[in-house]
Amino acid sequence: MKNSDNVVVILYSINSYVAINLHYTIHTITPNIKSAIAPALKLLSNGVM
């Protein structure tokens, strides 16, 4: 019982750690991707129009 409790605690900590990192990564990377893609999209739409 003790052993499985430890496993649950470890899994839970890993899970929250991953969730926090993922959240942070998404919030830092998404604006960068948008600012990188925006000019390309503008060029594309200008070329199409």
C-alpha positions in Angstrom: 0.0 0.0 0.0 2.8 2.4 0.9 4.6 1.7 -2.3 1.5 2.4 -4.5 0.9 5.6 -2.5 4.4 6.8 -3.4 3.8 6.0 -7.0 0.6 8.0 -7.0 2.3 11.0 -5.4 5.2 10.8 -7.9 2.9 10.5 -10.9 0.8 13.4 -9.6 3.9 15.6 -9.1 5.2 14.8 -12.6 1.7 15.5 -14.0 1.4 18.9 -12.4 5.0 19.7 -13.3 4.4 18.8 -17.0 1.1 20.7 -17.0 2.7 23.9 -15.6 5.5 23.7 -18.1 3.2 23.0 -21.0 1.0 26.0 -20.0 4.1 28.2 -19.7 5.5 26.9 -23.0 2.2 27.5 -24.9 2.0 31.0 -23.5 5.6 31.9 -24.5 5.7 30.1 -27.8 2.3 31.0 -29.2 2.9 34.7 -29.5 6.3 34.0 -31.1 4.7 31.7 -33.7 2.0 34.3 -34.4 4.5 37.1 -34.8 6.6 34.8 -37.1 3.6 33.7 -39.1 1.8 37.0 -39.4 4.1 38.6 -42.0 4.1 35.4 -44.1 0.3 35.3 -44.0 0.2 39.0 -45.1 2.6 38.2 -48.0 0.5 35.3 -49.0 -2.8 37.2 -48.9 -1.3 40.1 -50.8 0.0 37.7 -53.4 -3.5 36.0 -53.7 -5.5 39.2 -53.8 
